[in-house]
């Protein structure tokens, strides 16, 4: 406890103003008011952190009719502001102040904390309960801001702030529960932002913010529960953005974002979201991982996906793209699926299912044909040769009309050649007349018969060899058709 006589002139001003919540402002209106010069401020604007703590803990209680509050501007706070475990029932507001040491409120219960346009070595609100908001607008924080397992009934505002902790987490807020939103707009962060398991009922808003953590994780929000997420409008992350297992009720937007990382630029494995807007300013420099993620809708455009995109298990209800790209939709979507490393059937099946859902059955068949072509490259040489045969004859069952084309061509060839040659009857005078067309059909049909093949034969020459070739072609064509139909029915 401080005796009034022990206080400096500046401290007495704050002491007298606190019971009524009156603001104390030491600023002069000159350039020296810049908090960057706060270390040089003299005693006339210096307040010991212990005096601030004493007031917040009730050293000078309210007078009848007054509402206490600590409102201090342009001051140099000397020493460390230690309020761990304290119960603070009044608002504290610092504007244009310079803190010699960080502020520690570990496990405290407090009201709104506003620090604007100030210099602060760090803020620890881990395990704290804040009835109101925490705001660090336009503030430079040279250490970590910690809200580990904290609960805030209002908002966390870091807009236009500069946080710097390059070797670790500049914002360490795993398990944070926010009834309001986390607003970090137009901010600069040197170090990582950790929000693992956080609950942000008012959303995460990081428009125009720059995160610098190259070689590490710029934003770690795994398993967080968020109403909406705006990483857009120039949002830049140098380092991985990780949203593994994150649940986003409404929309997550990467519109006009810049994602740079050496390995994985965006990790959304097992993420669940409503609408995913993936329209960054340019394609990320690293891989995008969407394995086992789920989205109600995906909005994207051409040229926004990196070379590698993990899509195994990614499911979506609908795809949206600009109207000028719809003409080449299938080719572009197949190229997108092919960005998955190696061969995986599920991304093709998911895409085909989407086209069936909107009534584009032919586009769905084109996707499934592309799947078989991709799969063929992973098979042994004999299997690849059989695959080429299936595609040439029936398009793996997705182009059955090709079998009709081959059949018509063989019928024309056989009829023409056999019409110019004379066969030998197996039983002269007892067989039906020779018909080149029916004879050709009889050779091509492997089961049953039309009576021509058993009644006439060739004694060598071109016609004889052609008849053997047509028999073989009939078996091959029939086998290919049956295999293609079976493959289609099984959706293999």
Buried (B, 14 or more C-beta within 10 A) or exposed (E): EBEEEEBBEBBBBBBBBBBEBBEBBBBEEEEBBEBEEBEEBEEEBBBBBBBBBBBBEBBBEBEEEEEBBBBBBBBBBBBBBBBEEBEBEBBBBBBBBBBBBBBBBBBBBBBBBBBBBBBBBBBBBBBBBBBBBBBBBBBBBBBBBBBBBBBBBBBBBBBBBBBBBEEEBBBBBBBBBBEBBBBBBBBBBBBBBBBBBBBBEBBBBBBBBBBBBBEBBBBBBBBBBBBBBBBBBBBBBBBBBBBBBBBBBBBBBBBBBBBBBEEBBBBBBBBBBBBBBBBBBEBBBBBBBBBBBBBBBBBBBEEBBBEBBBBBBBBBEEBEBEEEEEEEBBEBBBEBBBBBEEBBBBBBBBBBBBBBEEEBEEBBBBBBBBBBBBBBEEEEEEEBEBBEBBBEBBBBBBBBEBBEEBBEEBBEBBBEBBEEBEBEBEEEEEBEEBBBBBBBBBBBBBEEEBEBBEBBEBEEEEBBEBBEBBBEBBEBBBBBBEBBEEBBEEEE
